[in-house]
Structure formats: structure tokens, C-alpha cells
Amino acid sequence: MAALALPPVLRWMESSMIGVMLGQVPLLVVAGWLFGFALPRRFAQLLSRWNENGLPGLLVAISVLSFWILPRSVDASLNEPLMRLAKWMMPPLLTGMPLSLSWKRLHPIARGVVHANVISMLVVMGWLYLAVPARVCNSYLLSQQNALGRMMIALSLVLAAFWSLRLFVAGTANEPETR
């Protein structure tokens, strides 16, 4: 996470919508995910009482992440110091960490629903960024908005292929051999 705060890296990430939306925010979430695994066992057990089946943690993570995919939030994080601080604190602590503490507790069907929702939201947001003729994020050009839209749709296709392949490979690995 400290590497993301280095001035050259920060300037590079924040110079494009793709850098912020598909680079910086996801990397902050990953940092929080890793932080969740490094929590002392006692603290993780204390939190687990309120996160028995993983759904409360997932709800917190989705709520916070939904806020950070809004163009207004991205603009504010670039122009307002308090929102910049919030961007550095909320994705790791309120998205990544709750996901790491919740993911294994979630029922496999719930995990599949999350995967499907991620793919569909990437397609919808990508389509919106492509279809809207005006800039939705005042800090970036329309061309960057269109590039982000194309990248989100491409990423959704890659994730769909990856998760489908994993599902089929895992499905065949669990089947007993017949002779």
C-alpha cells in the first residue's frame, strides 16, 4: 500500500480513469484483503461473531465499493483532501478486510452470485461509460471515459472466462473416476 502512495506512482495512477478505477482502488482492496489475513487471531475471532456466515462482511464490502465506483466519488477523491483520505482508508479497511474475513464463510452459491454480480456490474458500468455522450467524471476527458468503458467490458469477458474455466476444471477434479 505504501508503494501506491509514492508520488510518481500516485501521479501515474491518478492520471487516467483506468488507473484509478481498475488500478488504484482494486489494489487498495487487495491490500485490505492481505491485511485481513494478518489480523491477530483474537481480533479476527471477535469480528467473526458478527460475521458468522460471511454475509455481513460482504454487505459492508459491497456497500463501500459501490460508493467508490461512482464518478462523483472519484472526482471528489482527486479534488478534496478529506475524500482523498477516505479513498485511502475505506477500500482497504471496509472492503478488502471484510472480504478476506468473509469469503471462506460464504456458501459457494453466494460466492457464485458475487462473481456473477461483479461481471454484470463491469458490463453495465462499461456500457454506461461508453454510451453517455457527456463526461461523467469532470477530472478526466471523454476519451478516457470511453477507454475505461471498453476496458471494463473486456475485463468482464476475461473474468467470465476465467471463472467459468475454474468452475469446469474444479467440477471435473471433484468427480470420481469411473472404470
FITOR-207596 format. One record per residue: residue number from 1; x, y, z of N, C-alpha, C in turn. Coordinates in steps of 0.02 Angstrom, whole numbers, plus 50000, padded with zeros to 5 digits. Layout:
<recs>
[NUM [X Y Z] [X Y Z] [X Y Z]],
...
</recs>
This chain:
<recs>
[1 [50042 49941 50000] [50000 50000 50000] [50044 50062 50000]],
[2 [50101 50058 50033] [50146 50115 50035] [50172 50132 49965]],
[3 [50182 50081 49924] [50207 50093 49856] [50156 50133 49815]],
[4 [50092 50123 49828] [50040 50161 49792] [50041 50235 49811]],
[5 [50068 50251 49870] [50069 50320 49893] [50130 50359 49870]],
[6 [50178 50325 49839] [50237 50360 49814] [50216 50410 49760]],
[7 [50242 50471 49763] [50219 50523 49716] [50219 50504 49642]],
[8 [50272 50471 49616] [50269 50454 49545] [50214 50402 49529]],
[9 [50206 50354 49574] [50154 50302 49564] [50085 50334 49570]],
[10 [50077 50377 49619] [50013 50411 49630] [49994 50454 49570]],
[11 [50042 50492 49544] [50028 50534 49485] [50009 50490 49425]],
[12 [50046 50436 49416] [50033 50391 49360] [49965 50359 49366]],
[13 [49948 50333 49425] [49882 50301 49435] [49825 50350 49426]],
[14 [49832 50410 49452] [49778 50458 49451] [49775 50499 49387]],
[15 [49821 50486 49340] [49821 50522 49277] [49768 50497 49228]],
[16 [49738 50439 49243] [49685 50413 49199] [49630 50380 49240]],
[17 [49571 50377 49211] [49515 50343 49244] [49530 50269 49252]],
[18 [49563 50240 49203] [49580 50169 49208] [49627 50158 49267]],
[19 [49675 50202 49275] [49721 50196 49331] [49687 50197 49399]],
[20 [49638 50241 49407] [49603 50246 49471] [49554 50188 49479]],
[21 [49510 50178 49430] [49455 50130 49437] [49476 50057 49431]],
[22 [49525 50043 49389] [49545 49973 49380] [49615 49959 49406]],
[23 [49648 50010 49434] [49714 50001 49461] [49717 50017 49535]],
[24 [49710 50081 49551] [49720 50104 49619] [49669 50075 49669]],
[25 [49605 50082 49654] [49553 50058 49701] [49558 49982 49710]],
[26 [49564 49942 49656] [49571 49870 49666] [49634 49851 49705]],
[27 [49689 49887 49694] [49750 49871 49732] [49742 49889 49806]],
[28 [49705 49942 49821] [49690 49958 49891] [49647 49904 49923]],
[29 [49600 49877 49885] [49558 49822 49910] [49602 49760 49923]],
[30 [49648 49745 49877] [49693 49688 49887] [49736 49698 49949]],
[31 [49760 49759 49960] [49799 49774 50021] [49757 49759 50083]],
[32 [49694 49778 50082] [49650 49763 50139] [49637 49689 50146]],
[33 [49631 49654 50090] [49621 49582 50091] [49681 49549 50126]],
[34 [49741 49569 50108] [49801 49541 50139] [49805 49560 50213]],
[35 [49785 49622 50229] [49784 49644 50298] [49736 49601 50340]],
[36 [49681 49581 50310] [49633 49537 50345] [49664 49471 50365]],
[37 [49709 49444 50324] [49742 49382 50342] [49795 49392 50395]],
[38 [49820 49453 50402] [49873 49468 50451] [49845 49489 50518]],
[39 [49779 49495 50524] [49749 49514 50588] [49766 49464 50642]],
[40 [49777 49487 50702] [49787 49440 50758] [49725 49395 50765]],
[41 [49736 49333 50781] [49682 49284 50785] [49627 49307 50832]],
[42 [49645 49337 50888] [49595 49359 50937] [49548 49411 50907]],
[43 [49576 49457 50869] [49535 49510 50838] [49490 49480 50784]],
[44 [49518 49435 50745] [49478 49402 50692] [49421 49362 50723]],
[45 [49434 49328 50779] [49381 49290 50813] [49327 49336 50841]],
[46 [49348 49394 50866] [49299 49442 50891] [49253 49466 50835]],
[47 [49282 49481 50777] [49242 49502 50720] [49198 49446 50693]],
[48 [49220 49384 50700] [49183 49328 50671] [49115 49318 50705]],
[49 [49107 49342 50766] [49042 49337 50799] [48988 49374 50761]],
[50 [49007 49428 50728] [48959 49468 50690] [48959 49451 50615]],
[51 [48999 49402 50598] [49007 49384 50527] [49004 49308 50519]],
[52 [48956 49277 50552] [48954 49204 50556] [48952 49170 50488]],
[53 [48909 49193 50444] [48903 49161 50378] [48935 49202 50322]],
[54 [48969 49256 50339] [49004 49296 50290] [48963 49350 50257]],
[55 [48897 49348 50265] [48855 49397 50231] [48862 49468 50259]],
[56 [48867 49479 50325] [48875 49548 50348] [48939 49581 50321]],
[57 [48994 49544 50321] [49056 49572 50294] [49051 49586 50219]],
[58 [49018 49541 50184] [49007 49550 50112] [48964 49612 50099]],
[59 [48913 49622 50139] [48869 49680 50131] [48907 49745 50142]],
[60 [48950 49747 50193] [48991 49807 50206] [49037 49819 50146]],
[61 [49070 49766 50123] [49117 49773 50067] [49083 49798 50004]],
[62 [49026 49769 49988] [48990 49789 49927] [48965 49861 49932]],
[63 [48941 49880 49991] [48916 49948 50001] [48972 49999 49990]],
[64 [49029 49987 50020] [49085 50034 50013] [49111 50035 49942]],
[65 [49118 49978 49911] [49143 49975 49842] [49094 50009 49794]],
[66 [49030 50002 49807] [48979 50036 49765] [48988 50111 49767]],
[67 [49007 50137 49824] [49019 50209 49831] [49079 50230 49789]],
[68 [49132 50189 49788] [49194 50209 49754] [49192 50197 49679]],
[69 [49140 50166 49652] [49136 50161 49579] [49095 50218 49549]],
[70 [49068 50261 49592] [49031 50319 49567] [49078 50373 49543]],
[71 [49066 50401 49484] [49110 50454 49458] [49117 50514 49506]],
[72 [49064 50532 49541] [49067 50587 49589] [49118 50573 49644]],
[73 [49121 50511 49666] [49169 50492 49718] [49241 50497 49692]],
[74 [49251 50476 49630] [49318 50480 49601] [49339 50553 49595]],
[75 [49294 50596 49569] [49309 50667 49564] [49327 50696 49633]],
[76 [49286 50681 49682] [49297 50709 49749] [49363 50685 49778]],
[77 [49381 50622 49765] [49444 50596 49792] [49505 50629 49761]],
[78 [49497 50658 49702] [49553 50692 49670] [49557 50766 49690]],
[79 [49501 50794 49712] [49499 50866 49724] [49488 50887 49796]],
[80 [49467 50842 49839] [49453 50859 49909] [49497 50817 49955]],
[81 [49537 50849 49998] [49583 50811 50041] [49549 50759 50086]],
[82 [49491 50775 50114] [49457 50727 50157] [49434 50666 50118]],
[83 [49411 50676 50057] [49390 50620 50015] [49451 50580 49991]],
[84 [49507 50613 49981] [49568 50577 49963] [49588 50530 50020]],
[85 [49585 50556 50081] [49600 50514 50139] [49550 50456 50144]],
[86 [49486 50470 50132] [49435 50418 50134] [49450 50364 50081]],
[87 [49474 50385 50023] [49489 50335 49970] [49546 50289 49992]],
[88 [49593 50316 50030] [49649 50276 50053] [49631 50232 50112]],
[89 [49578 50249 50149] [49560 50210 50208] [49502 50161 50195]],
[90 [49451 50182 50159] [49391 50142 50153] [49399 50078 50111]],
[91 [49428 50080 50051] [49435 50017 50014] [49476 49963 50051]],
[92 [49533 49981 50082] [49568 49927 50117] [49531 49903 50180]],
[93 [49509 49950 50221] [49481 49931 50286] [49408 49909 50283]],
[94 [49369 49936 50237] [49297 49921 50235] [49276 49881 50174]],
[95 [49323 49864 50131] [49308 49819 50075] [49354 49758 50077]],
[96 [49419 49770 50072] [49466 49714 50069] [49467 49671 50132]],
[97 [49472 49703 50190] [49474 49665 50253] [49409 49627 50265]],
[98 [49350 49658 50259] [49289 49619 50268] [49283 49561 50218]],
[99 [49305 49572 50156] [49303 49517 50107] [49348 49459 50128]],
[100 [49408 49475 50152] [49453 49421 50172] [49426 49382 50232]],
[101 [49391 49417 50277] [49362 49384 50335] [49297 49347 50319]],
[102 [49266 49364 50263] [49201 49336 50246] [49202 49282 50192]],
[103 [49250 49285 50147] [49247 49245 50087] [49242 49170 50101]],
[104 [49283 49144 50145] [49282 49072 50160] [49218 49052 50196]],
[105 [49186 49099 50231] [49125 49084 50268] [49063 49083 50222]],
[106 [49069 49114 50164] [49012 49118 50118] [48997 49049 50088]],
[107 [48934 49036 50079] [48913 48975 50045] [48937 48979 49972]],
[108 [48956 48924 49942] [48979 48925 49872] [48930 48959 49824]],
[109 [48866 48951 49836] [48817 48984 49792] [48821 49059 49800]],
[110 [48831 49083 49862] [48839 49155 49873] [48901 49181 49838]],
[111 [48955 49142 49839] [49016 49162 49803] [49002 49166 49728]],
[112 [48964 49119 49702] [48946 49121 49631] [48904 49182 49614]],
[113 [48859 49200 49659] [48818 49260 49648] [48863 49322 49647]],
[114 [48912 49324 49692] [48959 49381 49692] [48997 49384 49626]],
[115 [49022 49327 49603] [49058 49326 49539] [49013 49351 49483]],
[116 [48952 49326 49480] [48905 49348 49427] [48890 49422 49433]],
[117 [48884 49447 49494] [48869 49518 49503] [48928 49561 49482]],
[118 [48989 49540 49497] [49049 49577 49476] [49050 49582 49400]],
[119 [49039 49527 49367] [49040 49526 49294] [48986 49571 49266]],
[120 [48925 49565 49292] [48870 49605 49265] [48880 49680 49279]],
[121 [48907 49697 49338] [48918 49768 49353] [48973 49797 49309]],
[122 [49024 49758 49294] [49076 49782 49249] [49047 49795 49180]],
[123 [49004 49751 49156] [48972 49762 49091] [48928 49824 49092]],
[124 [48886 49830 49143] [48840 49887 49147] [48878 49952 49153]],
[125 [48927 49955 49198] [48966 50017 49206] [49005 50032 49142]],
[126 [49034 49981 49112] [49071 49991 49050] [49026 50018 48995]],
[127 [48967 49989 48989] [48919 50012 48938] [48899 50084 48952]],
[128 [48887 50101 49015] [48868 50170 49032] [48924 50219 49014]],
[129 [48986 50201 49030] [49041 50245 49014] [49049 50254 48938]],
[130 [49030 50203 48900] [49033 50209 48827] [48973 50246 48798]],
[131 [48914 50235 48826] [48852 50261 48797] [48838 50334 48814]],
[132 [48861 50357 48871] [48846 50426 48891] [48888 50473 48849]],
[133 [48856 50520 48813] [48893 50565 48769] [48930 50621 48805]],
[134 [48915 50632 48869] [48949 50684 48907] [48996 50653 48958]],
[135 [49043 50693 48982] [49088 50669 49034] [49049 50658 49099]],
[136 [49059 50600 49130] [49028 50587 49194] [49075 50601 49252]],
[137 [49139 50605 49236] [49190 50620 49286] [49226 50683 49262]],
[138 [49218 50738 49298] [49244 50802 49275] [49320 50806 49272]],
[139 [49354 50761 49307] [49427 50763 49310] [49460 50729 49250]],
[140 [49422 50695 49209] [49450 50658 49153] [49414 50673 49088]],
[141 [49449 50663 49033] [49421 50676 48967] [49372 50621 48946]],
[142 [49330 50638 48898] [49282 50590 48871] [49317 50530 48840]],
[143 [49375 50541 48810] [49412 50485 48780] [49435 50436 48834]],
[144 [49454 50461 48892] [49474 50417 48947] [49414 50379 48974]],
[145 [49357 50412 48976] [49295 50380 48998] [49277 50322 48950]],
[146 [49283 50334 48885] [49269 50282 48836] [49319 50224 48841]],
[147 [49382 50241 48852] [49433 50189 48860] [49418 50146 48922]],
[148 [49397 50178 48976] [49379 50141 49036] [49319 50096 49022]],
[149 [49270 50120 48986] [49212 50079 48969] [49232 50017 48930]],
[150 [49275 50026 48880] [49298 49968 48841] [49338 49920 48885]],
[151 [49380 49947 48928] [49421 49905 48972] [49377 49866 49022]],
[152 [49325 49898 49047] [49280 49863 49094] [49244 49805 49060]],
[153 [49221 49816 48999] [49187 49762 48963] [49237 49706 48947]],
[154 [49297 49724 48926] [49348 49672 48913] [49365 49634 48976]],
[155 [49372 49669 49032] [49387 49636 49096] [49330 49589 49116]],
[156 [49269 49609 49103] [49212 49565 49120] [49215 49500 49080]],
[157 [49235 49505 49017] [49241 49445 48975] [49297 49400 49000]],
[158 [49353 49430 49018] [49410 49391 49044] [49391 49356 49109]],
[159 [49359 49393 49155] [49338 49363 49219] [49286 49308 49208]],
[160 [49239 49319 49163] [49189 49267 49149] [49222 49204 49123]],
[161 [49270 49212 49077] [49305 49154 49050] [49346 49120 49105]],
[162 [49381 49159 49145] [49423 49131 49198] [49381 49093 49249]],
[163 [49328 49124 49274] [49287 49092 49325] [49250 49032 49296]],
[164 [49229 49035 49233] [49196 48977 49202] [49245 48920 49195]],
[165 [49305 48935 49172] [49356 48883 49165] [49372 48851 49233]],
[166 [49379 48893 49284] [49392 48867 49352] [49335 48822 49375]],
[167 [49274 48841 49360] [49216 48802 49380] [49216 48734 49345]],
[168 [49231 48733 49280] [49232 48670 49244] [49291 48626 49265]],
[169 [49349 48656 49276] [49407 48617 49297] [49397 48591 49367]],
[170 [49372 48632 49413] [49358 48610 49481] [49303 48557 49482]],
[171 [49254 48566 49438] [49199 48517 49434] [49222 48449 49412]],
[172 [49268 48446 49364] [49293 48381 49341] [49342 48351 49390]],
[173 [49377 48393 49428] [49425 48367 49477] [49389 48334 49536]],
[174 [49328 48354 49550] [49291 48326 49606] [49250 48265 49588]],
[175 [49245 48249 49524] [49206 48191 49503] [49246 48127 49514]],
[176 [49214 48074 49539] [49250 48011 49548] [49264 47978 49480]],
[177 [49319 47943 49478] [49336 47908 49415] [49291 47847 49407]],
[178 [49269 47836 49346] [49229 47776 49332] [49270 47729 49289]],
[179 [49267 47665 49305] [49306 47616 49267] [49261 47562 49241]],
</recs>
